[in-house]
Amino acid sequence: MDSSGQILAAVDIHREFRTAEGILPVLKGIDLKVRRNEILAVTGASGVGKSTLLHILGGLDRPTSGEVTLDDVAISQLSEQELARLRNRKVGYVFQSHYLLDDFSALENVMIPMLLAGRSHAEARRRAELLLADVGLTDRQSHRPKQLSGGEQQRVAVARALANEPGIVLADEPSGNLDTATGRMLHDLLFRLNELNGTTFVIATHNRELADRCHREIRMADGRVMM
């Protein structure tokens, strides 16, 4: 792992939600630095704010206060259009549910982020084919999600997350819906991609085996990072 640079930083991140009962504080002053090329595990019990933190780190949600910097860009200062462009080009996402589009093939699902980024159809197709080969799905690229196993669907989701060559991939319980053996295969894939391509991963997980494999771990409790 090359830890010579920093790709992402979060400073004093707070996130509150308004509910019928009043204000619910979920994140209570998170400070976090992610080094380039590392695999960082974010662990903690359900409800401590892991998913909320990942959404804010990736620009899917905005903090109530605090700042996230990605590749030296303060993302909370961006307009919605600028933020959408940054998400598409610099951040990949893998969720517990794959969120593939059922009406499109595996190949087309991987092509979509590239087409949205303005790449030609031919270029997007070539790269999608390469990515599906990387995740071992060359012979399944014409299949739609419902024709794929759960592990295959998640591998397509990983390929899609890598489509625009993001500097960082945020993964929220990526193997949470998979059986143990299939989950281990997915974990092996993430570590292989990190080793081959230098992709940075931040992985929120309950899986102790996965967390122990990561280069570094932070543990969350009550909306805070417990070092």
C-alpha positions in Angstrom: 0.0 0.0 0.0 1.3 3.4 -0.9 0.2 5.7 1.9 2.3 8.7 0.7 -0.8 10.9 0.0 -4.2 11.7 1.4 -7.2 11.3 -0.9 -10.0 12.3 1.5 -10.5 14.2 4.7 -13.5 14.9 6.9 -13.2 17.6 9.6 -15.7 17.9 12.5 -18.6 16.3 10.6 -22.0 16.6 12.2 -25.2 15.3 10.8 -28.6 15.8 12.4 -32.1 14.7 11.2 -35.3 16.3 12.0 -37.9 13.8 13.3 -41.4 14.1 14.8 -39.8 13.9 18.2 -37.2 16.6 17.5 -33.6 16.8 16.3 -31.8 13.4 16.1 -28.0 13.8 16.0 -26.4 10.9 14.1 -22.8 12.1 13.5 -21.3 14.1 16.4 -18.0 15.5 15.2 -16.2 13.0 13.0 -12.6 13.7 12.0 -11.2 11.2 9.4 -8.3 11.0 7.0 -8.1 8.4 4.2 -4.8 7.7 2.6 -4.5 7.1 -1.1 -4.4 3.4 -2.0 -5.4 2.0 1.4 -8.4 -0.2 2.3 -10.0 1.3 5.4 -12.6 -0.6 7.4 -15.3 1.4 9.3 -16.8 -0.8 12.0 -19.3 -0.5 14.8 -22.8 -1.6 15.9 -25.9 -1.0 13.8 -27.2 2.5 14.1 -23.9 4.2 15.0 -23.8 6.2 11.7 -21.6 4.2 9.4 -23.9 4.5 6.4 -24.6 8.1 7.1 -20.8 8.8 7.2 -20.2 7.0 3.9 -23.0 8.9 2.2 -21.5 12.2 3.4 -17.9 11.2 2.4 -19.1 10.4 -1.1 -21.3 13.4 -1.6 -24.6 11.6 -1.5 -25.6 13.6 1.5 -24.5 16.9 3.0 -23.3 17.3 6.6 -25.2 19.6 8.9 -21.8 21.2 9.6 -18.2 20.3 9.0 -16.3 19.8 5.7 -15.3 16.9 3.5 -12.3 17.4 1.1 -11.8 15.0 -1.8 -8.7 15.4 -3.9 -8.3 18.9 -2.4 -11.9 19.9 -3.4 -14.2 21.0 -0.5 -17.2 19.1 -1.7 -19.8 20.8 0.5 -19.0 24.1 -1.3 -20.1 22.6 -4.6 -23.4 23.2 -6.3 -25.7 20.2 -6.8 -24.6 20.0 -10.5 -20.9 20.2 -9.6 -21.3 17.6 -6.9 -23.1 15.2 -9.3 -20.2 15.6 -11.7 -17.6 14.9 -9.0 -19.5 11.9 -7.7 -19.7 10.4 -11.2 -16.0 10.9 -12.0 -14.2 10.5 -8.7 -16.2 8.2 -6.4 -17.5 4.7 -6.8 -20.2 3.1 -4.7 -21.0 -0.5 -3.8 -23.9 -1.0 -1.5 -25.3 -4.1 0.3 -28.0 -4.2 -2.4 -26.6 -4.0 -5.8 -29.0 -1.4 -7.3 -28.5 -2.7 -10.8 -31.0 -1.7 -13.4 -33.1 -4.8 -14.2 -34.0 -3.8 -17.8 -30.3 -3.6 -18.8 -27.6 -6.3 -19.2 -24.6 -6.5 -17.0 -22.6 -4.9 -19.7 -25.0 -2.0 -20.1 -25.2 -1.5 -16.3 -21.4 -1.0 -16.3 -21.5 1.3 -19.3 -24.1 3.7 -17.9 -21.8 5.8 -15.6 -19.4 6.2 -18.5 -22.1 7.3 -20.9 -23.3 9.8 -18.3 -19.7 11.1 -18.1 -19.7 11.8 -21.8 -17.7 8.9 -23.1 -18.6 7.5 -26.5 -20.6 4.3 -26.7 -17.7 2.4 -28.2 -15.3 3.5 -25.5 -17.8 2.7 -22.7 -18.4 -0.7 -24.2 -14.7 -1.5 -24.5 -14.0 -0.5 -20.9 -17.1 -2.3 -19.5 -15.9 -5.5 -21.2 -12.5 -5.1 -19.6 -14.0 -4.5 -16.2 -16.3 -7.5 -16.4 -13.3 -9.6 -17.4 -11.5 -8.3 -14.3 -14.3 -9.5 -12.1 -14.6 -12.8 -13.9 -17.9 -12.2 -15.7 -17.0 -12.1 -19.4 -19.4 -15.0 -20.1 -22.2 -13.3 -18.2 -22.1 -9.8 -19.6 -25.2 -10.2 -21.8 -27.3 -11.4 -18.8 -29.7 -9.2 -16.9 -29.4 -8.9 -13.1 -32.2 -11.4 -12.4 -30.4 -14.0 -14.4 -27.3 -13.6 -12.2 -26.5 -15.0 -8.7 -26.2 -12.7 -5.8 -22.4 -12.9 -5.9 -22.4 -12.2 -9.7 -24.7 -9.2 -9.2 -22.3 -7.7 -6.6 -19.4 -8.3 -8.9 -21.2 -6.3 -11.6 -21.8 -3.6 -9.0 -18.1 -3.5 -8.3 -17.3 -3.2 -12.0 -19.8 -0.4 -12.3 -18.2 1.4 -9.3 -14.9 1.3 -11.1 -16.3 2.4 -14.5 -14.9 6.0 -14.4 -11.7 5.0 -12.7 -12.5 6.7 -9.4 -9.8 7.5 -6.9 -11.9 6.0 -4.1 -14.7 3.4 -3.8 -17.1 3.5 -0.8 -18.6 0.1 0.0 -21.4 -0.2 2.5 -21.7 -3.8 3.8 -20.8 -5.1 0.3 -21.1 -8.7 1.3 -23.9 -8.3 3.8 -26.5 -10.2 1.6 -24.1 -13.0 0.5 -23.3 -16.3 2.1 -19.9 -16.8 3.7 -18.1 -18.4 0.8 -19.4 -15.9 -1.8 -18.7 -13.0 0.5 -15.1 -14.2 0.8 -14.8 -14.3 -2.9 -16.0 -10.7 -3.1 -13.5 -9.6 -0.5 -10.7 -11.3 -2.4 -11.8 -9.4 -5.5 -11.7 -6.0 -3.7 -8.2 -6.7 -2.3 -7.0 -7.8 -5.8 -8.3 -4.6 -7.4 -6.6 -2.6 -4.7 -3.3 -4.4 -5.3 -3.5 -4.2 -9.1 -5.0 -0.8 -9.6 -4.2 1.1 -6.4 -7.9 1.8 -5.8 -8.7 3.2 -2.4 -11.6 1.5 -0.6 -13.5 2.6 2.5 -15.7 -0.3 3.7 -18.4 -0.1 6.3 -18.8 -3.6 7.6 -19.9 -5.8 10.5 -17.8 -8.6 9.1 -14.9 -9.2 11.5 -12.9 -11.3 9.1 -13.1 -8.6 6.4 -12.2 -5.8 8.9 -9.2 -7.7 10.1 -7.9 -8.0 6.5 -8.1 -4.2 5.9 -5.0 -2.1 6.1 -6.6 0.0 8.8 -9.8 0.1 10.9 -11.7 2.8 12.6 -14.5 2.0 15.0 -17.6 4.1 15.5 -19.8 4.4 18.6 -22.6 6.8 19.3 -21.9 8.9 16.2 -18.2 9.3 17.0 -14.9 7.7 16.0 -13.4 5.7 18.8 -9.7 5.3 18.2 
